[in-house]
Amino acid sequence: MKIIVIGAGIVGMATAWWLAQDGHAVTVVDRETAPGRGTSFANGAQLSYSYVAPMASPSVLRSLPKWLLKADSPVRFVPSADPAQWRWIAQFLAACRAGPGAEATAKLLALAAHSRAMLHEMMARTNVDFHHRPNGKLVVQSSRAGMDDAVAQMRLQAPLGSEQHALTATECIALEPALASIADRLVGGIHTPSEEVGDCRMLCEELHRVLAGQVRFLLGTEITRIAVEAGRVRGLETAAGPLEAELYVLAAGVGSRVLARGTGVPVPIQPIRGYSITARVRDANTAPVRSITDIHRKTVYAPLADSVRVAGFAEITGAGAELRPGRIAALKDNLEATFPGVCDLAELSPWSGLRPATPTDLPVIGRSRLGNLMVNMGQGSLGFTLAAGSARLLADQIAGRPPAVVAAHYAPRG
Ligand SMILES: Cc1cc2nc3c(=O)[nH]c(=O)nc-3n(C[C@H](O)[C@H](O)[C@H](O)COP(=O)(O)OP(=O)(O)OC[C@H]3O[C@@H](n4cnc5c(N)ncnc54)[C@H](O)[C@@H]3O)c2cc1C
């Protein structure tokens, strides 16, 4: 079948790969001149298969007033006049209850486990190199209450297939000696040996390389409108002329909102801005080996080749992705306070991007109300983790194969 995939981020690229394996004639269109230039560019680098609990939870609801009032808070909200933002906030608050939170966690864990298997299959069938490392993840706590909550979450997830262990502060440092500098505030941590890291942008570029010759890429091509006629997509309008196919896949991250306007297809996505820095390691012997999440500073650290990627913050402040220097300085301070002297801070790469977040954190995957438009979007803070499984689920639906996860859990509504 002739299929156009809109978006060459990690979700679109993984989708193109699975569709090409099924023998479809795939075209990928992106306004950027290379793949992985949107939110997939410099994210936290975590393939975080066991840390999928949605942001909408009773504990986040409890912490929100404190966060929103603090000047240096990890969370920021600037209200807008956009009714879509208020609809999203209302749905998010409704999802901040224990029942929906546990349900979404179970669905995300299932998709994440599938995604791990599908990424490993892609890796086995290609020679993609994206600094992938199965190095495990350690989430450290600096308060007894935080540790108790983390142990409770670990117990909740154990029957759902997550293999995790609670460690004391001493055990955390024995596992990851680079944490010695914060020994005085460490209470303990949860270790998940099966978590992985990788460079998401590199994987996009590598998929571009392995798909060359099989998939047509129209890069540097902005889609200005999805033209709809009689309940179907008639074609895509671009500055370079119209594009037509039998089937279209909308995988444009936060850009899906703008593109779907006027089509009647709901896109329940809010851009949630986050920041990262990538700093070169000065001395590999003192650098962290595992992914570390420091709950106290709400910051994640991932070792990537000869660098450390540091990421954090969640801002609902609209669709701009400008860099706020204060945020970059805060990530730098966190890196230096947690791993003093490990990285060269004089030469770091700052970045900010927009997570395509749904109120429940569940992505939206499947056929839209327009018969020939499928969507693969809303992977939020887990797009790198969920991309391979989301893409395979979509390809299964197009092929009419029974999927390995329950498709209805992620199906578009309305
Ligand atoms: C700070 C931060 C840290 C993160 N850390 C992690 C992490 O550790 N692990 C994890 O799993 N996830 C993480 N994420 C989330 C992850 O990066 C995203 O979920 C993922 O990159 C989304 O991929 P995507 O393909 O949907 O979107 P994108 O990568 O944004 O791709 C969408 C593409 O569509 C194109 N496009 C949009 N509109 C148009 C148009 N009109 N015409 C043509 N092209 C268009 C864009 O140019 C873009 O290339 C993080 C995100 C942030 C911001």
The ligand as a Gaussian input file, in Angstrom:
#p B3LYP/6-31G(d) Opt

LIG

0 1
 C       13.531000      17.152000      28.188000
 C       12.940000      15.884000      27.617000
 C       13.421000      14.674000      28.073000
 C       12.884000      13.476000      27.576000
 N       13.411000      12.297000      27.984000
 C       12.934000      11.129000      27.487000
 C       13.529000       9.907000      27.869000
 O       14.509000       9.866000      28.601000
 N       12.984000       8.748000      27.400000
 C       11.883000       8.756000      26.571000
 O       11.403000       7.687000      26.218000
 N       11.334000       9.927000      26.143000
 C       11.826000      11.108000      26.585000
 N       11.282000      12.297000      26.182000
 C       10.121000      12.271000      25.290000
 C       10.512000      12.000000      23.852000
 O       11.620000      12.782000      23.475000
 C        9.314000      12.306000      22.937000
 O        8.164000      11.621000      23.402000
 C        9.578000      11.872000      21.505000
 O       10.763000      12.442000      21.026000
 C        8.412000      12.270000      20.601000
 O        8.714000      11.776000      19.315000
 P        7.778000      12.149000      18.083000
 O        8.328000      11.430000      16.932000
 O        6.356000      11.927000      18.470000
 O        7.932000      13.739000      17.943000
 P        9.117000      14.582000      17.296000
 O       10.426000      14.011000      17.602000
 O        8.881000      15.998000      17.683000
 O        8.876000      14.400000      15.737000
 C        7.788000      15.007000      15.087000
 C        8.278000      15.449000      13.718000
 O        7.166000      15.970000      12.992000
 C        7.637000      17.046000      12.221000
 N        6.514000      17.921000      11.888000
 C        5.660000      18.512000      12.739000
 N        4.767000      19.257000      12.067000
 C        5.085000      19.141000      10.753000
 C        4.537000      19.701000       9.560000
 N        3.502000      20.543000       9.583000
 N        5.100000      19.370000       8.372000
 C        6.165000      18.526000       8.336000
 N        6.727000      17.987000       9.428000
 C        6.181000      18.290000      10.621000
 C        8.661000      17.723000      13.103000
 O        9.578000      18.496000      12.348000
 C        9.312000      16.548000      13.808000
 O       10.506000      16.131000      13.158000
 C       11.801000      13.511000      26.647000
 C       11.329000      14.739000      26.190000
 C       11.885000      15.926000      26.667000
 C       11.379000      17.239000      26.148000

